[in-house]
Amino acid sequence: MAVLQDFGPDIWIAGGPNVAVAGFHYPTRMAVIRLSDGGLFIWSPVRLTAELRTEVDAIGPIRHIVAPNSLHHLFLGEWKQAYPAAVLHAPPGLRKRRRDLAFDADLADGPSAGWAGQIDQVVMRGNLITSEVVFFHLASGTVLFTDLVQQIPADLVSGWRAAIARLDLMVGPEPSVPRKFRTAFTNRRAAREALQRILAWPAEKVLMAHGTPVEQDAPGFLRRAFAWLTG
């Protein structure tokens, strides 16, 4: 069975191993986007296995390795080591956290030259936990969230952790913004400004690192997910 799964025009996704944080187990997912020059944009990379590397290499050469927020950095080193010519992009705050990594560029509040016109992006600032860079792949109409929108399968938590997961809105019928991220937005004006840009994208799908992708009525889903911020 293939590791990479087709998710639309020039975009593929792959699942990685569950990652444990404070005893909570999160399923992981990455995306591979092929740019117009044939090079690849690697979003939120998961563990690099031999099978995954073979399939990625078959699509094209890796040009960009992207960490969308300061929490998603566990596998950056192995990807950069495997693909030293790729540009390693840092989100706000990650250079300080991972001084051992030699980042080549910083993600800004707008697309980098390497993917301008193909992938748009906005930084959702004002959050005490992390400033996440949200991306939009134009060709597939896919909005890519990392941790701001998530959903953990209920069978991955039990006991008191299951109760916390429910209270934090980490488990539910559809992905949502966990309560901890909602309360961590101390600058909601900045968050709303970024959200307006996100809601203006002609979204058809919503992809996230942790949770079931949304493939129907993406605009409606986004409005529901962020009603707490706009209301």
Legacy VTK file of the C-alpha trace (Angstrom):
# vtk DataFile Version 3.0
C-alpha trace
ASCII
DATASET POLYDATA
POINTS 231 float
0.000 0.000 0.000
1.328 3.425 -0.967
2.474 5.745 1.804
1.517 8.881 -0.133
-2.182 9.413 -0.829
-3.476 11.670 -3.600
-5.379 14.630 -2.123
-5.951 16.731 -5.230
-4.043 18.338 -8.095
-0.331 18.297 -7.216
-0.885 17.567 -3.522
-0.335 14.343 -1.577
-0.636 13.457 2.103
1.071 10.867 4.288
0.431 9.727 7.823
3.227 9.373 10.350
3.627 7.764 13.760
1.590 8.961 16.697
3.426 11.552 18.783
2.971 11.645 22.564
2.670 15.025 24.309
1.938 15.021 28.065
0.529 11.522 27.695
-1.809 12.453 24.841
-1.185 10.602 21.600
-1.599 12.630 18.431
-1.813 11.107 14.964
0.444 12.995 12.548
0.128 13.956 8.908
2.278 15.751 6.360
1.601 17.138 2.898
3.672 17.193 -0.277
2.888 19.875 -2.858
4.426 19.885 -6.320
5.223 23.389 -7.537
5.101 24.589 -11.138
8.855 24.079 -11.585
8.498 20.434 -10.562
10.073 20.962 -7.144
8.399 19.846 -3.945
7.113 21.795 -0.941
7.139 19.584 2.176
4.663 20.742 4.833
4.938 19.572 8.453
7.163 16.555 7.722
6.598 13.309 9.600
9.265 10.684 10.258
11.230 9.962 7.091
11.041 6.250 6.381
12.656 4.470 3.448
9.246 3.881 1.879
8.199 7.506 2.224
11.494 8.731 0.817
11.195 6.481 -2.227
7.688 7.715 -3.015
8.535 11.386 -2.472
11.627 11.123 -4.660
9.501 9.660 -7.440
7.358 12.818 -7.538
10.164 15.357 -7.812
13.130 17.034 -6.117
12.535 18.566 -2.700
13.002 22.337 -2.798
11.385 23.472 0.473
10.943 21.913 3.932
8.400 23.852 5.992
7.648 23.799 9.711
4.266 25.577 10.027
4.608 26.407 13.735
7.123 26.172 16.558
5.604 22.913 17.848
6.161 20.863 14.683
9.903 20.350 14.509
10.628 16.774 15.611
11.578 15.422 12.184
13.081 18.499 10.540
16.659 17.427 11.212
16.382 14.085 9.455
14.713 15.663 6.417
17.349 18.388 6.157
20.094 15.795 6.496
18.536 13.692 3.745
17.934 16.724 1.502
20.690 19.254 2.294
19.981 21.332 -0.834
16.373 21.994 0.246
15.535 25.323 1.880
14.527 24.834 5.518
11.888 27.401 6.515
11.337 28.484 10.135
8.034 29.763 11.537
8.030 32.492 14.209
9.738 31.303 17.384
11.349 28.102 16.121
14.863 29.426 15.505
15.148 30.131 19.231
13.764 26.725 20.210
15.888 24.725 17.772
19.276 26.424 17.746
20.766 23.118 16.587
19.067 23.440 13.199
20.482 25.636 10.449
17.383 27.319 9.046
17.735 28.940 5.635
14.686 31.230 5.629
11.853 32.575 7.776
8.143 32.271 7.044
6.469 35.661 6.735
2.940 37.005 6.542
2.740 36.351 2.815
4.063 33.780 0.336
7.772 33.264 -0.165
9.212 33.809 -3.630
9.641 30.066 -4.135
5.894 29.423 -4.160
4.248 32.817 -4.741
1.160 32.536 -6.921
0.756 28.853 -6.037
0.567 28.778 -2.235
-0.667 31.675 -0.122
-0.029 32.012 3.590
-0.864 34.078 6.644
0.574 34.071 10.169
-2.021 33.808 12.932
-0.319 35.877 15.605
-1.359 36.841 19.110
-1.331 33.311 20.562
0.760 32.490 23.645
1.235 28.858 22.601
2.476 29.371 19.060
2.168 31.631 16.021
0.959 29.288 13.314
1.453 29.858 9.600
-1.700 28.804 7.739
-1.275 27.924 4.064
-3.601 27.762 1.061
-2.787 25.637 -1.985
-4.549 27.305 -4.873
-4.603 24.405 -7.357
-6.432 22.044 -4.976
-8.284 24.675 -2.930
-6.776 23.244 0.248
-6.326 25.225 3.482
-3.581 23.683 5.636
-3.757 24.028 9.429
-1.301 22.410 11.814
-2.462 22.649 15.447
-5.031 25.464 15.463
-7.613 23.034 14.104
-7.401 19.429 15.221
-9.253 16.270 16.153
-7.927 13.311 18.121
-9.636 9.914 17.679
-11.528 9.102 20.856
-9.915 5.658 21.092
-6.485 7.249 21.601
-7.430 8.693 25.009
-8.879 7.078 28.105
-9.515 7.775 31.787
-8.890 11.334 32.986
-7.190 12.212 29.713
-10.399 11.404 27.867
-12.278 13.837 30.116
-9.699 16.556 29.478
-9.820 15.869 25.744
-13.581 16.359 25.726
-13.376 19.581 27.743
-10.622 20.879 25.474
-12.703 20.061 22.359
-9.953 17.769 21.112
-12.434 14.982 20.360
-15.747 15.524 18.639
-17.767 14.908 15.483
-15.548 17.256 13.438
-12.198 19.013 13.948
-12.237 22.210 15.977
-10.006 24.771 17.667
-9.069 23.385 21.112
-10.041 25.530 24.099
-6.392 25.920 25.119
-5.648 27.639 21.814
-8.768 29.795 22.060
-7.838 31.113 25.488
-4.197 31.585 24.441
-5.174 34.242 21.891
-4.348 37.340 23.920
-4.437 39.540 20.809
-7.734 38.639 19.208
-7.651 41.617 16.898
-4.536 40.235 15.209
-6.121 36.787 15.055
-9.307 38.146 13.480
-7.325 40.046 10.851
-5.534 36.843 9.857
-8.785 34.896 9.926
-10.431 37.323 7.512
-7.723 36.522 4.993
-8.250 32.808 5.530
-12.022 33.069 5.115
-11.500 34.983 1.867
-9.659 32.066 0.283
-11.819 29.997 -2.140
-11.464 26.919 0.066
-12.623 23.516 -1.115
-10.841 21.346 1.475
-9.258 21.751 4.901
-6.262 19.653 5.878
-4.694 19.436 9.324
-1.795 17.621 10.941
-4.070 16.001 13.533
-7.592 15.132 12.465
-9.934 14.042 9.704
-9.581 16.185 6.569
-12.646 18.206 5.603
-13.561 17.649 1.956
-17.078 19.091 1.782
-18.357 22.628 2.473
-14.942 23.881 3.584
-16.137 27.518 3.926
-18.973 26.442 6.221
-16.618 24.336 8.297
-14.178 27.221 8.719
-16.957 29.554 9.834
-18.104 27.012 12.428
-14.581 26.298 13.650
-13.854 29.988 14.253
-17.313 31.229 15.295
-15.913 31.778 18.816
-13.494 34.341 17.369
-15.840 36.162 15.011
-18.951 36.213 17.157
LINES 1 232
231 0 1 2 3 4 5 6 7 8 9 10 11 12 13 14 15 16 17 18 19 20 21 22 23 24 25 26 27 28 29 30 31 32 33 34 35 36 37 38 39 40 41 42 43 44 45 46 47 48 49 50 51 52 53 54 55 56 57 58 59 60 61 62 63 64 65 66 67 68 69 70 71 72 73 74 75 76 77 78 79 80 81 82 83 84 85 86 87 88 89 90 91 92 93 94 95 96 97 98 99 100 101 102 103 104 105 106 107 108 109 110 111 112 113 114 115 116 117 118 119 120 121 122 123 124 125 126 127 128 129 130 131 132 133 134 135 136 137 138 139 140 141 142 143 144 145 146 147 148 149 150 151 152 153 154 155 156 157 158 159 160 161 162 163 164 165 166 167 168 169 170 171 172 173 174 175 176 177 178 179 180 181 182 183 184 185 186 187 188 189 190 191 192 193 194 195 196 197 198 199 200 201 202 203 204 205 206 207 208 209 210 211 212 213 214 215 216 217 218 219 220 221 222 223 224 225 226 227 228 229 230
